[in-house]
């Protein structure tokens, strides 16, 4: 069968570091309070979605060794496009020198996994090589005087090259995508406005949908929690991750974490954490890797990968 294998990964972060100590000067908060409730110590801000996407995409292309001319499709997951029109994917496509279709996906923090599942489906109908990027510049829509959101959100990009291979089994063994628009009001930003969040309600729903989605994906894949080698969760809040991992009977040692250094980067969260885990040697060929997250919408997404790539 035709299946899409990840053969290259890349990440990008803006240079400016915003620490918890910095936030003490602008928001009614302190370092101890932030670390205790979120696990975040610092974050990066100041990037543009197109610029960060190009940097991460170029690194993924270089790692894969693929000729950019062979990329057939670019999928950019973002909730912070550079402009209303055109799609930022088109700008990124041009700057990377690609000659292919390109489109944006807005599923907030679930966006990269949404894009990866969509890309895998495109492979099965004949598309050969796809660049999937998750990128957000949330600093543009974050009020850094508002404690609930200032402590969380940041900028970053992560990218993956998906290349077609003929195999006996698929590289993506299971997946689950979901949305509940009735919860749109618990995390949103109006056009031209800043992020607004009902933190307790987001926490309550996030744990539930992450656990439910992960279980559905494991059931589709026909695997148990014991067989999962690595979990790459959306890097939103350490308490959410700990609660979800506990309910799934997965030890925290199996979680890929980078939120202490980069904060919540929305669509970039999962691909950046995956990139770091692979670079650190935490994944070997044949390992089962579970991607799982949630986002505004409310959306959620998960996917089970059998690792055989970068």
LUMVEX-667796 format. One record per residue (C-alpha): z, y, x. Coordinates in steps of 0.5 Angstrom, whole numbers. Layout:
! residues N
Z/Y/X
...
! end
This chain:
! residues 310
0/0/0
-1/7/2
6/11/4
8/17/7
12/17/13
16/22/16
13/23/23
16/30/25
21/35/23
23/42/25
28/47/24
29/55/24
35/60/24
35/67/24
38/70/30
44/74/27
50/71/26
55/73/20
62/70/22
68/69/17
71/74/21
65/79/20
66/78/12
74/80/12
71/87/13
66/87/7
69/82/2
76/81/0
77/74/4
79/71/10
77/66/15
83/61/13
81/61/6
74/60/7
74/54/12
79/51/7
75/52/1
68/51/4
68/48/11
64/54/13
66/58/19
59/62/20
52/63/18
45/66/20
42/72/16
36/76/17
30/72/16
24/72/12
22/66/8
15/66/11
17/67/18
22/62/18
18/57/15
12/58/20
17/57/26
20/50/23
13/48/20
10/49/27
16/45/30
15/39/26
7/39/27
9/39/34
14/34/34
9/29/30
3/30/35
-2/31/29
-8/36/29
-6/42/24
-13/41/22
-11/34/19
-6/37/14
-9/36/7
-3/40/3
3/44/5
9/44/0
14/50/1
20/49/-3
24/56/-4
27/60/-9
26/67/-5
19/68/-4
17/74/0
13/77/-6
12/75/-13
5/74/-12
2/71/-8
5/64/-7
9/64/0
6/58/2
-1/61/2
2/66/7
5/60/11
-1/56/11
-5/62/14
0/63/19
0/56/21
-8/56/22
-8/50/16
-14/49/12
-11/46/6
-8/47/-1
-2/50/-1
4/51/-7
11/54/-8
16/49/-11
22/53/-14
28/48/-15
33/52/-12
37/48/-7
34/41/-10
27/44/-8
26/40/-1
27/33/-4
23/35/-10
18/37/-6
18/31/-2
18/26/-8
12/30/-10
9/29/-3
10/22/-3
6/22/-10
0/25/-7
0/20/-2
-1/15/-7
-7/18/-10
-11/19/-4
-8/25/0
-7/23/7
-2/28/11
3/33/8
7/39/11
13/40/7
18/46/8
24/48/5
26/55/6
30/60/3
33/67/6
39/68/1
41/74/5
36/78/1
40/76/-6
47/76/-4
52/81/-5
56/81/2
62/85/-2
63/79/-7
67/74/-5
65/68/-9
58/68/-6
58/72/0
62/66/4
57/61/2
50/63/2
45/64/8
38/64/11
34/58/14
28/53/14
27/46/15
20/42/15
18/35/15
11/32/17
9/26/12
3/22/15
0/16/11
1/9/13
-1/3/10
5/-2/9
8/-8/6
14/-3/3
14/4/1
18/9/6
21/12/0
24/6/-4
27/10/-10
28/17/-12
31/21/-18
29/28/-20
33/32/-26
34/39/-29
39/41/-35
37/48/-37
43/49/-41
47/50/-35
42/56/-32
47/61/-33
52/58/-28
48/60/-22
43/65/-22
40/72/-20
36/76/-24
29/79/-21
31/85/-17
38/83/-17
44/79/-13
46/72/-14
52/71/-19
56/64/-19
61/61/-24
64/57/-18
69/52/-22
63/50/-27
58/49/-21
63/45/-17
65/41/-23
58/39/-25
55/39/-18
60/33/-16
58/29/-23
50/30/-22
50/28/-15
54/22/-16
49/20/-22
43/22/-18
45/18/-12
47/12/-16
40/12/-20
36/12/-13
40/7/-10
39/2/-17
32/4/-16
31/2/-9
35/-4/-10
41/-3/-5
48/-2/-5
52/4/-2
54/-1/4
47/-1/6
46/6/7
46/8/14
46/16/13
47/21/7
44/27/8
47/32/2
46/39/0
50/43/5
54/47/-1
61/46/0
65/41/4
70/39/-2
64/38/-6
61/33/-1
67/30/0
68/29/-7
61/26/-8
62/21/-2
69/19/-5
66/17/-12
60/13/-9
64/9/-4
61/12/2
65/14/8
65/21/11
63/19/17
56/17/14
55/24/12
50/29/16
54/36/16
52/42/19
55/47/14
60/49/18
55/53/23
49/55/18
53/55/11
49/54/5
41/55/6
39/52/-1
32/49/0
33/49/8
39/45/7
37/38/7
31/38/12
35/42/17
41/37/17
36/31/17
33/34/23
40/35/27
42/28/25
35/25/28
36/29/34
43/27/35
40/19/35
44/18/28
38/15/25
34/9/28
28/5/25
29/1/19
36/5/17
36/7/10
37/15/9
40/18/2
38/25/1
42/28/-5
43/35/-7
44/40/-13
42/47/-15
41/52/-19
37/51/-26
41/46/-26
37/42/-22
39/35/-18
35/31/-14
36/25/-9
31/20/-5
32/14/-1
28/13/5
27/7/10
27/11/17
21/9/21
19/16/23
20/22/28
! end
